[in-house]
Amino acid sequence: MSDAVAPGEPQIEEVVPPPPNGPAEELAARIAGAVAGISEDDITWVRVPVAGVAEALLALRDAFGFERFVDMTCVDTPEREDRFELVYLVYSMQRGLWLRVKARTAGDAPSAVAAYPAINFYEREVYDLFGVMFSGHPNLKRIMLPDNWNGHPLRRDAPVDWEPIEFREARQEQYGD
């Protein structure tokens, strides 16, 4: 059986319940509308409403011992109304546990910099490349692209011809290397 999804068809995430009484399940019970599961790579996750991201991360840090923020990224699925899924990865060094916090949004989210200050630069990157606006962010401006760049290149509906692609043959002709 293949896990492939036809082009243009939204991918359906199978919800495998996390271990009972684990941090994801407890967090899901604390936050209205949250659901927890385990991903294919065996990392527990909890999806919260976008307004609850900072609350979830603060609870994970303060009540559950996830003292290390590792990563934040964004997944764009333009077929959904809430097309952007923000994905935060935290780690508990005491427990040796990884946990992902996920939240879906149409393009606006509250900043979670108060939970982990390093999220500052990750939110700027997601803003720059995907166009997600983080309200309450202390310095939301482009971090990778020039200020005069129009658009957000990692959106799935971004034009692919924004910047010319250099092929080896063209480079050799132009520069002789």
C-alpha positions as CSV (number, residue, x, y, z in Angstrom):
1,M,0.0,0.0,0.0
2,S,1.4,3.4,-1.0
3,D,1.3,6.5,1.2
4,A,1.4,8.7,-1.8
5,V,-1.2,11.5,-2.1
6,A,-2.4,12.6,-5.5
7,P,-1.4,16.1,-6.6
8,G,-3.8,18.8,-5.3
9,E,-5.3,16.4,-2.7
10,P,-4.7,17.4,0.9
11,Q,-2.8,14.9,3.0
12,I,-4.7,13.4,5.8
13,E,-2.8,12.9,9.0
14,E,-3.6,9.8,10.9
15,V,-4.0,10.5,14.6
16,V,-2.2,7.8,16.6
17,P,-2.9,8.5,20.3
18,P,0.2,9.3,22.5
19,P,1.0,7.3,25.6
20,P,-1.5,7.8,28.4
21,N,-0.7,10.5,30.9
22,G,2.2,11.8,28.8
23,P,2.9,15.6,28.5
24,A,1.1,15.9,25.1
25,E,-2.0,14.3,26.4
26,E,-2.0,16.4,29.6
27,L,-1.4,19.5,27.5
28,A,-4.2,18.6,25.2
29,A,-6.5,18.3,28.2
30,R,-5.5,21.8,29.4
31,I,-6.1,23.6,26.2
32,A,-9.6,23.7,24.6
33,G,-9.6,22.3,21.1
34,A,-6.2,20.7,21.3
35,V,-5.5,17.1,20.1
36,A,-2.4,15.0,20.6
37,G,-0.9,12.2,18.5
38,I,2.3,10.5,17.5
39,S,4.0,11.1,14.1
40,E,5.5,8.5,11.8
41,D,9.0,9.3,13.2
42,D,7.7,8.5,16.8
43,I,7.7,12.1,18.0
44,T,4.7,13.0,20.1
45,W,2.8,16.1,18.9
46,V,-0.1,18.3,20.1
47,R,-2.1,20.5,17.8
48,V,-3.5,23.5,19.5
49,P,-5.6,26.4,18.2
50,V,-3.2,29.1,16.9
51,A,-4.2,31.5,19.8
52,G,-3.0,28.9,22.3
53,V,0.6,28.4,20.9
54,A,2.3,30.7,23.5
55,E,0.3,29.2,26.3
56,A,1.2,25.7,25.2
57,L,4.9,26.4,24.9
58,L,4.9,28.2,28.3
59,A,3.2,25.2,29.9
60,L,5.7,22.8,28.3
61,R,8.6,24.9,29.5
62,D,7.4,25.6,33.0
63,A,5.2,22.6,34.0
64,F,6.5,19.8,31.9
65,G,10.3,20.5,31.8
66,F,10.7,21.1,28.1
67,E,13.5,23.6,28.7
68,R,15.1,23.4,25.2
69,F,13.5,25.0,22.1
70,V,15.0,23.3,19.1
71,D,13.2,24.5,15.9
72,M,10.2,26.1,14.3
73,T,9.0,25.8,10.8
74,C,6.0,26.2,8.6
75,V,4.2,23.9,6.2
76,D,2.1,25.5,3.4
77,T,-1.0,23.6,2.2
78,P,-2.8,26.1,0.0
79,E,-5.8,23.7,-0.5
80,R,-6.8,24.3,3.1
81,E,-8.5,27.5,4.3
82,D,-6.0,27.5,7.3
83,R,-3.2,26.9,4.9
84,F,-0.2,27.4,7.1
85,E,0.8,24.9,9.8
86,L,3.3,26.2,12.3
87,V,5.4,23.5,13.8
88,Y,7.5,24.0,17.0
89,L,9.9,21.4,18.3
90,V,11.0,21.3,21.9
91,Y,13.0,18.9,24.0
92,S,13.1,17.8,27.6
93,M,16.6,17.0,28.6
94,Q,15.4,15.6,32.0
95,R,13.1,13.2,30.3
96,G,14.9,12.7,27.0
97,L,11.6,13.5,25.2
98,W,10.9,15.4,22.0
99,L,7.6,17.1,21.4
100,R,6.1,19.0,18.6
101,V,3.5,21.8,19.0
102,K,1.4,22.4,15.8
103,A,-1.0,25.1,15.0
104,R,-2.9,26.0,11.8
105,T,-3.6,29.5,10.6
106,A,-4.7,31.3,7.5
107,G,-1.8,33.8,7.9
108,D,-1.9,35.4,11.4
109,A,-0.5,34.1,14.7
110,P,0.4,35.5,18.1
111,S,4.2,35.6,18.7
112,A,5.6,33.0,21.1
113,V,8.8,34.8,21.8
114,A,7.8,35.1,25.5
115,A,8.0,31.4,25.9
116,Y,11.5,30.9,24.3
117,P,13.4,34.0,23.2
118,A,15.1,32.2,20.4
119,I,11.7,31.9,18.6
120,N,12.3,35.5,17.6
121,F,14.5,34.6,14.6
122,Y,12.4,31.6,13.6
123,E,9.2,33.7,13.5
124,R,11.1,36.3,11.4
125,E,12.2,33.6,9.0
126,V,8.6,32.2,8.6
127,Y,7.3,35.7,8.1
128,D,10.0,36.4,5.5
129,L,9.6,33.2,3.5
130,F,5.9,32.3,4.0
131,G,4.3,35.7,4.9
132,V,2.8,34.6,8.2
133,M,2.3,37.7,10.5
134,F,3.2,37.3,14.2
135,S,1.3,39.8,16.3
136,G,3.2,41.1,19.3
137,H,6.6,40.1,17.8
138,P,9.3,42.6,19.0
139,N,11.0,43.1,15.6
140,L,9.0,41.5,12.7
141,K,11.0,42.3,9.6
142,R,12.7,40.4,6.9
143,I,15.7,38.3,8.0
144,M,16.9,36.6,4.8
145,L,15.6,38.5,1.8
146,P,16.2,42.1,0.9
147,D,13.6,44.6,2.2
148,N,12.5,45.4,-1.3
149,W,11.7,41.8,-2.2
150,N,8.1,41.3,-3.2
151,G,6.3,38.2,-2.0
152,H,7.2,35.2,0.0
153,P,9.2,32.5,-1.9
154,L,8.3,29.4,0.1
155,R,4.6,29.7,-0.4
156,R,3.4,26.9,-2.6
157,D,1.7,29.3,-4.9
158,A,4.7,31.5,-5.4
159,P,6.0,31.9,-9.0
160,V,8.9,29.6,-9.7
161,D,10.6,32.1,-12.1
162,W,11.4,34.8,-9.6
163,E,15.1,34.2,-9.8
164,P,17.0,32.6,-12.8
165,I,18.3,29.2,-12.2
166,E,22.0,28.8,-13.0
167,F,22.8,25.6,-14.7
168,R,26.4,24.3,-14.8
169,E,26.6,24.7,-18.6
170,A,25.5,28.3,-18.6
171,R,27.9,29.1,-15.7
172,Q,30.8,27.5,-17.6
173,E,30.0,29.6,-20.8
174,Q,29.7,32.8,-18.8
175,Y,32.6,32.4,-16.3
176,G,34.7,29.6,-17.9
177,D,34.8,27.4,-14.8
